[in-house]
Amino acid sequence: MKIAPISEELFQRAQNSIPGGVNSPVRAFRAVGGNPRFMVSAKGPYMYDEDGNRYMEFINSWGPMILGHAAEVVQEAVQQAIPNSLSFGAPTRKEIEIAELIVDMVPSIEKVRMVNSGTEATMSAVRVARGYTGRNKMIKFEGCYHGHGDSFLIAAGSGAITLGVPDSPGVTQGVAADTLTAPFNDLEAVKTLVEANKDQVAAIILEPVAGNMGLVLPAPGFLQGLRDLCTKEGIVLIFDEVMTGFRLAPGGAQQLFGVTPDMTTLGKIIGGGMPVGAYGGKKEIMNFVAPAGPVYQAGTLSGNPIAMSAGMAMLQYLQSHPEVYTTLEQTTTNMVNGMNQNMQELGLNFTINHVGSMFSIFFTSQAVTDFESAKTSDTAMFGRYFNSMLQRGVYLAPSQYESLFVSTAITDELVQEYIKANGEALKEALLR
């Protein structure tokens, strides 16, 4: 692996005009040491940086590149759409077609509104839930990340944990007062909060599989317990499936676990790599959205024709090729098995959480089931491990508190390359 003088130069230059030199905090490598590599292209399982280095990578643009980078089916759809104009600011046929496809694929969605990001989707969903119920408060879970809307930056995960500021300055006390938090997987704590705030809770929002404190799976009965509680108390249950939507199954985590929320937020895969988000749910709730109802939400570039074309091509492919999910499950299982063997041979304290094509490594001996147990991981060890993998041409998420994603571009041969690099990197990280 070459050194990266051009990336170093670009990072120093970027800090003069961009806060921290990056446009999203986790990219800055502060949690793992060193400076970021600046990418110039990607294809299939690989990314290429400005210095000519090639990386087998497991971020996949934080999830959407489920078919690998520059998938032909998506590229062709975008190329066909571009000559017709990049944006209209008016309705198009493609918006209807992708809405109908989402309704067909996702169990909870009867109507859907397109937006431009996952953050927009979650902010809008909570606003609609408040308008629908006439209540103000919401419950979220410690370590779950739902974008950077004010009400979500209370005990947030992902970049907020990485930077050590889970409660962000700029979030007012009024907003914080309406945001109640509970430990992930603790149903009794949620019941206590609901009882203490009787008839005041509009929504409970969560990642059904948490991906922003590292990967954390729901405990058996947890999701169904929330479903039953929300039904009983008239609370809108929102699954944030920005990460898991169309990745764990054609219908997302709600299909995989057999629990149907009232509303769902989507992003990442829904745009095929383009900036897209969406929120949807039951008709009676979504009919509260303007212009059908009184809850206002709008967006100049919502339903952008290029993004809709990319997303439509991706979703159609996944719907018509269900074997993708079986293949991804097997590939990821093979990787995890190899990693387990490497770590056991070295006598390391570790936990690997895995579901479908998502996984996380925690350098801790205890099971990771919530935010508190995730924080027991040895982050210094993770930083050494990350940099050792980077030097071997494997690009992982530059934070302990992020899920990794596998694409269909990872072949059996690449799985073996990854397992070998993993073993070597672990040995090197132990010696540092």
C-alpha positions as CSV (number, residue, x, y, z in Angstrom):
1,M,0.0,0.0,0.0
2,K,1.4,3.4,-1.0
3,I,1.6,6.3,1.3
4,A,-1.0,9.0,0.5
5,P,0.7,12.4,0.1
6,I,-2.0,13.7,-2.2
7,S,-4.7,12.8,0.2
8,E,-2.7,14.5,3.0
9,E,-2.4,17.6,0.9
10,L,-6.1,17.6,0.0
11,F,-7.1,17.2,3.7
12,Q,-4.9,20.1,4.8
13,R,-6.4,22.2,1.9
14,A,-9.9,21.2,2.8
15,Q,-9.7,22.4,6.3
16,N,-9.3,26.0,5.1
17,S,-12.8,26.0,3.5
18,I,-14.7,23.1,5.0
19,P,-15.3,22.7,8.8
20,G,-12.9,20.0,9.9
21,G,-12.0,19.3,6.3
22,V,-15.0,17.0,5.7
23,N,-18.7,17.2,5.0
24,S,-19.7,14.5,7.4
25,P,-17.9,14.1,10.8
26,V,-17.0,10.4,10.8
27,R,-15.0,10.8,7.6
28,A,-12.4,12.8,9.4
29,F,-10.8,9.6,10.9
30,R,-10.6,11.2,14.4
31,A,-11.8,8.0,16.0
32,V,-9.1,5.8,14.5
33,G,-6.2,8.2,14.1
34,G,-4.5,9.4,10.9
35,N,-6.1,11.4,8.2
36,P,-8.8,10.4,5.6
37,R,-8.0,9.1,2.1
38,F,-9.6,11.1,-0.7
39,M,-11.4,8.9,-3.2
40,V,-11.5,9.4,-6.9
41,S,-13.4,6.4,-8.3
42,A,-15.0,3.1,-7.4
43,K,-16.1,0.0,-9.2
44,G,-17.5,-3.3,-7.9
45,P,-15.9,-4.1,-4.5
46,Y,-13.1,-1.5,-4.8
47,M,-12.5,2.2,-4.2
48,Y,-9.5,4.0,-5.6
49,D,-7.9,7.0,-3.9
50,E,-6.1,10.1,-5.3
51,D,-2.7,8.4,-4.7
52,G,-3.6,5.4,-6.8
53,N,-4.3,3.0,-3.9
54,R,-7.0,0.3,-4.3
55,Y,-9.2,-0.7,-1.4
56,M,-11.6,-3.6,-1.0
57,E,-14.3,-1.8,0.9
58,F,-17.1,-2.6,3.3
59,I,-18.8,0.9,3.8
60,N,-20.5,0.8,0.4
61,S,-21.4,4.5,0.8
62,W,-22.8,3.6,4.2
63,G,-25.1,1.0,2.8
64,P,-26.7,1.8,-0.6
65,M,-24.1,0.0,-2.8
66,I,-25.6,-3.4,-2.2
67,L,-24.7,-4.5,-5.7
68,G,-21.3,-3.0,-5.5
69,H,-20.1,0.4,-6.9
70,A,-21.2,1.6,-10.3
71,A,-23.7,-1.3,-10.8
72,E,-24.6,-1.4,-14.5
73,V,-28.3,-1.6,-13.9
74,V,-28.3,1.7,-12.0
75,Q,-25.7,3.4,-14.2
76,E,-27.8,2.7,-17.3
77,A,-30.9,4.1,-15.7
78,V,-29.2,7.3,-14.7
79,Q,-27.6,7.7,-18.1
80,Q,-31.0,7.3,-19.8
81,A,-32.6,9.9,-17.5
82,I,-30.0,12.6,-17.7
83,P,-30.8,13.9,-21.3
84,N,-34.4,14.7,-20.2
85,S,-33.2,17.3,-17.7
86,L,-31.7,17.1,-14.2
87,S,-34.7,18.5,-12.4
88,F,-38.2,19.7,-13.2
89,G,-39.8,20.9,-9.9
90,A,-43.0,19.4,-11.2
91,P,-44.5,15.9,-11.0
92,T,-43.2,13.0,-13.1
93,R,-44.5,9.5,-13.9
94,K,-41.4,8.0,-12.3
95,E,-42.4,9.3,-8.9
96,I,-45.7,7.4,-9.1
97,E,-44.0,4.2,-10.3
98,I,-41.4,4.2,-7.5
99,A,-44.1,5.0,-4.9
100,E,-46.2,2.1,-6.2
101,L,-43.2,-0.2,-6.0
102,I,-42.3,0.9,-2.4
103,V,-46.0,0.3,-1.4
104,D,-45.8,-3.2,-2.9
105,M,-42.5,-4.1,-1.2
106,V,-42.7,-2.6,2.3
107,P,-45.3,-4.2,4.6
108,S,-46.1,-1.0,6.6
109,I,-46.4,1.5,3.7
110,E,-49.7,2.3,2.1
111,K,-48.7,5.8,1.0
112,V,-45.2,7.3,0.7
113,R,-43.6,10.8,0.4
114,M,-40.2,11.2,-1.3
115,V,-37.6,13.5,0.3
116,N,-33.9,14.1,-0.2
117,S,-32.2,12.4,2.8
118,G,-32.7,10.1,5.7
119,T,-32.6,13.0,8.1
120,E,-35.5,14.7,6.2
121,A,-37.4,11.5,6.3
122,T,-37.1,11.0,10.1
123,M,-37.8,14.6,10.9
124,S,-40.9,14.6,8.7
125,A,-42.2,11.3,10.1
126,V,-42.0,12.5,13.7
127,R,-43.8,15.8,12.7
128,V,-46.6,13.8,11.0
129,A,-46.9,11.5,14.1
130,R,-47.3,14.6,16.3
131,G,-49.8,16.1,14.0
132,Y,-51.8,12.9,13.7
133,T,-51.9,12.2,17.5
134,G,-52.0,15.7,18.8
135,R,-49.3,14.9,21.2
136,N,-45.8,16.4,21.6
137,K,-43.4,13.9,23.1
138,M,-41.5,11.1,21.4
139,I,-39.3,8.2,22.7
140,K,-36.0,7.3,21.0
141,F,-33.3,4.9,22.1
142,E,-29.8,5.6,23.4
143,G,-27.3,5.0,20.7
144,C,-29.8,5.0,17.8
145,Y,-29.1,7.6,15.2
146,H,-31.9,9.1,13.1
147,G,-30.0,11.9,11.3
148,H,-29.1,15.3,12.7
149,G,-32.5,16.8,13.4
150,D,-32.5,18.6,16.7
151,S,-34.8,16.2,18.5
152,F,-32.7,13.2,17.5
153,L,-29.4,14.5,18.9
154,I,-30.3,13.4,22.4
155,A,-28.1,10.3,23.4
156,A,-27.4,9.9,19.7
157,G,-25.2,7.3,18.0
158,S,-22.8,7.2,15.1
159,G,-20.8,10.4,14.6
160,A,-22.1,11.9,17.8
161,I,-20.5,9.1,19.8
162,T,-17.4,9.2,17.7
163,L,-16.8,12.8,18.6
164,G,-17.8,12.4,22.2
165,V,-20.7,14.8,22.0
166,P,-23.9,12.8,22.1
167,D,-25.9,15.8,23.2
168,S,-25.1,18.4,20.6
169,P,-24.8,22.1,21.4
170,G,-27.5,24.0,19.6
171,V,-30.2,21.7,20.7
172,T,-32.6,23.7,22.9
173,Q,-33.9,22.6,26.3
174,G,-37.4,22.8,24.9
175,V,-36.6,20.2,22.2
176,A,-34.8,18.0,24.7
177,A,-37.8,18.1,27.1
178,D,-40.0,16.6,24.4
179,T,-37.5,13.8,23.7
180,L,-37.5,10.8,26.0
181,T,-34.8,8.2,25.8
182,A,-34.6,4.5,26.8
183,P,-32.0,1.8,26.6
184,F,-32.2,-0.2,23.4
185,N,-33.7,-3.7,24.0
186,D,-35.2,-2.6,27.4
187,L,-39.0,-3.0,26.9
188,E,-39.7,-2.4,30.6
189,A,-38.0,1.0,30.5
190,V,-40.2,2.0,27.6
191,K,-43.3,1.0,29.4
192,T,-42.2,3.0,32.4
193,L,-41.7,6.1,30.2
194,V,-45.1,5.7,28.6
195,E,-46.8,5.3,31.9
196,A,-45.0,8.4,33.4
197,N,-46.1,10.4,30.3
198,K,-49.6,9.1,29.9
199,D,-51.3,10.2,26.7
200,Q,-48.4,12.6,25.9
201,V,-46.2,10.3,23.7
202,A,-46.8,10.8,19.9
203,A,-44.2,8.3,18.6
204,I,-41.6,5.7,19.4
205,I,-38.9,5.7,16.8
206,L,-36.0,3.2,16.5
207,E,-33.8,1.4,14.1
208,P,-35.2,-2.1,14.2
209,V,-31.6,-3.2,13.8
210,A,-29.4,-0.6,15.3
211,G,-26.5,0.3,13.0
212,N,-25.0,3.4,14.6
213,M,-23.6,2.1,17.8
214,G,-22.1,-0.7,15.8
215,L,-24.6,-3.3,14.7
216,V,-27.0,-4.3,17.5
217,L,-29.8,-6.7,17.0
218,P,-33.2,-6.5,18.6
219,A,-33.7,-9.0,21.5
220,P,-36.4,-11.7,21.0
221,G,-39.8,-10.1,21.6
222,F,-38.5,-6.6,21.8
223,L,-40.0,-5.3,18.5
224,Q,-43.3,-7.1,19.0
225,G,-43.4,-5.8,22.6
226,L,-43.1,-2.2,21.2
227,R,-45.8,-3.0,18.6
228,D,-48.2,-4.2,21.3
229,L,-47.5,-1.2,23.5
230,C,-48.0,1.3,20.8
231,T,-51.3,-0.3,19.7
232,K,-52.5,-0.2,23.3
233,E,-51.5,3.4,24.0
234,G,-52.3,5.0,20.6
235,I,-48.7,5.7,19.9
236,V,-47.3,5.8,16.3
237,L,-44.5,3.2,16.0
238,I,-41.8,4.4,13.5
239,F,-39.1,2.0,12.2
240,D,-36.1,4.0,10.9
241,E,-35.1,1.6,8.0
242,V,-32.8,4.1,6.3
243,M,-30.1,1.5,6.7
244,T,-32.0,-1.8,6.8
245,G,-34.7,-1.0,4.2
246,F,-34.2,-3.3,1.2
247,R,-30.9,-4.5,2.6
248,L,-32.0,-7.2,5.1
249,A,-34.9,-8.3,2.9
250,P,-37.0,-6.8,0.0
251,G,-39.3,-5.5,2.7
252,G,-36.6,-4.5,5.2
253,A,-36.2,-5.5,8.8
254,Q,-39.9,-5.4,9.3
255,Q,-40.3,-8.2,6.9
256,L,-37.4,-10.2,8.3
257,F,-38.7,-10.0,11.9
258,G,-42.4,-10.0,11.1
259,V,-43.3,-6.9,13.0
260,T,-45.2,-4.1,11.1
261,P,-44.8,-0.5,12.3
262,D,-47.2,2.4,11.6
263,M,-44.6,4.4,9.7
264,T,-41.3,3.7,8.1
265,T,-38.4,5.9,7.0
266,L,-36.2,5.0,4.1
267,G,-33.0,6.1,2.5
268,K,-29.7,4.9,1.1
269,I,-30.6,1.8,-1.1
270,I,-33.9,3.5,-2.1
271,G,-31.7,6.0,-4.2
272,G,-29.3,3.5,-5.6
273,G,-26.5,5.7,-4.3
274,M,-28.2,9.1,-5.2
275,P,-29.3,11.4,-2.3
276,V,-32.9,10.1,-1.6
277,G,-35.1,9.5,1.4
278,A,-38.7,8.7,2.0
279,Y,-41.2,8.2,4.7
280,G,-44.5,6.4,4.5
281,G,-47.1,4.4,6.5
282,K,-50.8,3.9,7.0
283,K,-53.1,5.9,4.7
284,E,-54.9,7.5,7.6
285,I,-51.5,8.8,9.0
286,M,-50.0,9.9,5.6
287,N,-53.2,11.7,4.6
288,F,-52.2,14.2,7.3
289,V,-49.4,15.4,5.1
290,A,-49.9,18.5,3.0
291,P,-51.6,19.1,0.6
292,A,-53.9,16.2,1.6
293,G,-53.8,17.3,5.3
294,P,-52.6,20.0,7.7
295,V,-49.0,18.8,8.4
296,Y,-46.6,20.8,6.2
297,Q,-43.6,19.3,4.5
298,A,-42.1,20.2,1.2
299,G,-38.9,20.0,-0.8
300,T,-37.7,21.7,-4.0
301,L,-35.8,18.6,-5.2
302,S,-38.0,15.9,-3.8
303,G,-38.7,13.2,-6.4
304,N,-35.7,14.4,-8.4
305,P,-36.0,12.5,-11.8
306,I,-32.4,11.3,-11.8
307,A,-32.6,10.0,-8.2
308,M,-36.0,8.3,-8.9
309,S,-34.5,6.6,-11.9
310,A,-31.5,5.3,-9.9
311,G,-33.8,4.1,-7.1
312,M,-36.3,2.5,-9.4
313,A,-33.6,0.5,-11.1
314,M,-32.2,-0.7,-7.8
315,L,-35.5,-1.7,-6.3
316,Q,-36.7,-3.4,-9.4
317,Y,-33.5,-5.5,-9.5
318,L,-33.8,-6.5,-5.8
319,Q,-37.5,-7.4,-6.1
320,S,-36.8,-9.6,-9.2
321,H,-33.6,-11.2,-7.8
322,P,-34.5,-12.4,-4.3
323,E,-31.5,-14.7,-4.4
324,V,-29.4,-11.6,-3.7
325,Y,-30.3,-11.8,-0.1
326,T,-29.3,-15.5,0.2
327,T,-26.0,-14.9,-1.5
328,L,-25.2,-11.9,0.8
329,E,-26.1,-13.8,3.9
330,Q,-23.8,-16.7,2.9
331,T,-20.9,-14.3,1.9
332,T,-21.2,-12.4,5.2
333,T,-21.4,-15.6,7.3
334,N,-18.2,-16.9,5.6
335,M,-16.4,-13.7,6.5
336,V,-17.6,-13.7,10.0
337,N,-16.7,-17.4,10.5
338,G,-13.2,-16.6,9.3
339,M,-12.9,-13.6,11.6
340,N,-14.1,-15.6,14.5
341,Q,-11.4,-18.2,13.9
342,N,-8.7,-15.6,13.6
343,M,-9.7,-13.9,16.9
344,Q,-10.0,-17.2,18.8
345,E,-6.5,-18.3,17.7
346,L,-5.1,-15.0,19.0
347,G,-7.0,-15.2,22.3
348,L,-8.7,-11.9,21.8
349,N,-11.7,-10.6,23.7
350,F,-14.3,-9.9,21.0
351,T,-17.9,-10.0,19.9
352,I,-19.1,-10.0,16.3
353,N,-22.8,-9.1,15.7
354,H,-24.2,-10.1,12.4
355,V,-27.5,-10.1,10.5
356,G,-27.8,-10.6,6.7
357,S,-25.2,-8.5,5.0
358,M,-24.4,-6.3,8.0
359,F,-21.9,-6.9,10.7
360,S,-19.7,-5.2,13.4
361,I,-16.6,-6.2,15.4
362,F,-16.5,-5.2,19.0
363,F,-13.3,-5.7,21.0
364,T,-15.1,-6.7,24.2
365,S,-15.7,-10.0,25.9
366,Q,-19.4,-9.2,26.7
367,A,-22.4,-9.4,24.5
368,V,-23.3,-6.1,22.8
369,T,-27.0,-5.6,23.1
370,D,-27.3,-1.8,23.8
371,F,-25.4,1.5,23.9
372,E,-23.8,0.8,27.3
373,S,-22.4,-2.6,26.3
374,A,-21.2,-1.2,23.0
375,K,-19.2,1.4,24.9
376,T,-17.2,-1.4,26.6
377,S,-15.4,-2.1,23.4
378,D,-11.7,-1.3,23.3
379,T,-11.8,1.6,20.8
380,A,-8.0,2.1,20.9
381,M,-7.6,-1.5,19.7
382,F,-10.2,-0.9,17.0
383,G,-8.2,2.2,15.8
384,R,-5.0,0.1,15.5
385,Y,-6.9,-2.7,13.7
386,F,-8.6,-0.2,11.3
387,N,-5.3,1.3,10.3
388,S,-3.7,-2.1,9.9
389,M,-6.5,-3.2,7.6
390,L,-6.2,0.0,5.7
391,Q,-2.5,-0.6,5.0
392,R,-3.5,-4.0,3.6
393,G,-6.0,-2.5,1.2
394,V,-9.2,-3.1,3.2
395,Y,-11.3,-0.1,3.9
396,L,-13.6,-0.3,6.9
397,A,-15.8,2.2,8.6
398,P,-13.5,4.6,10.5
399,S,-15.4,4.3,13.7
400,Q,-16.1,1.5,16.2
401,Y,-19.8,2.7,16.2
402,E,-20.7,1.9,12.6
403,S,-22.0,-1.2,10.9
404,L,-20.2,-2.7,8.0
405,F,-21.9,-3.6,4.8
406,V,-21.3,-6.4,2.3
407,S,-22.1,-6.1,-1.4
408,T,-22.7,-8.8,-4.0
409,A,-19.4,-7.7,-5.6
410,I,-17.6,-9.6,-2.8
411,T,-16.7,-13.0,-4.3
412,D,-15.5,-16.1,-2.5
413,E,-12.0,-15.3,-3.5
414,L,-12.3,-11.9,-2.0
415,V,-13.7,-13.4,1.2
416,Q,-10.5,-15.4,1.6
417,E,-8.4,-12.3,0.9
418,Y,-10.4,-10.4,3.6
419,I,-10.0,-13.2,6.2
420,K,-6.2,-13.3,5.5
421,A,-5.9,-9.6,5.9
422,N,-8.0,-9.7,9.0
423,G,-5.7,-12.2,10.7
424,E,-2.5,-10.3,9.8
425,A,-4.0,-6.9,10.9
426,L,-5.1,-8.3,14.2
427,K,-1.6,-9.6,14.9
428,E,-0.1,-6.3,14.0
429,A,-2.7,-4.3,16.1
430,L,-1.8,-6.5,19.2
431,L,1.9,-5.6,18.8
432,R,1.5,-1.9,18.5
